[in-house]
Amino acid sequence: MEMYWDIIIELETELSKIEAVSNNTIDQVEYAIGHCKIALEKLRKLILVKGFPDRKSEILFFKEIKPAAYGRLLYYQLVFDIESKRRNADVMLTKRYLQNCLYKINEFMEKRHLKVQYYRCGYKHLDEQYFLRSNAEIPWS
């Protein structure tokens, strides 16, 4: 599992350089998205070659390792979407736009509150159902 974590550490190292890339938020976010995609592709290829030695390793990968890269990708894609659509308008219009974005994010999180709660509380009792590829149906409700 150390090889998988090495990819995440490498990603974190690259993301720590984001401000040196440019002063432009869009450029920074594109840099970050690219590195997240590279990390996810490295993880995918490593899984195809190495696989998982046991169920515990597979659960660890899908519960902790992959979300470390994929969560960052989702974050930077959302920032890109928000920033690329934001107009150079007065403060009130910008504030209203950002509040609307925040409302949508909160709505998204509320719809998935059971998943978020399970993950944030560190529950483990359903890990085999949620984080093994052999399970076709995931009972998140």
Order of alpha helices (4+ residues) and beta strands (2+ residues): alpha-alpha-alpha-alpha-alpha-alpha-alpha-alpha
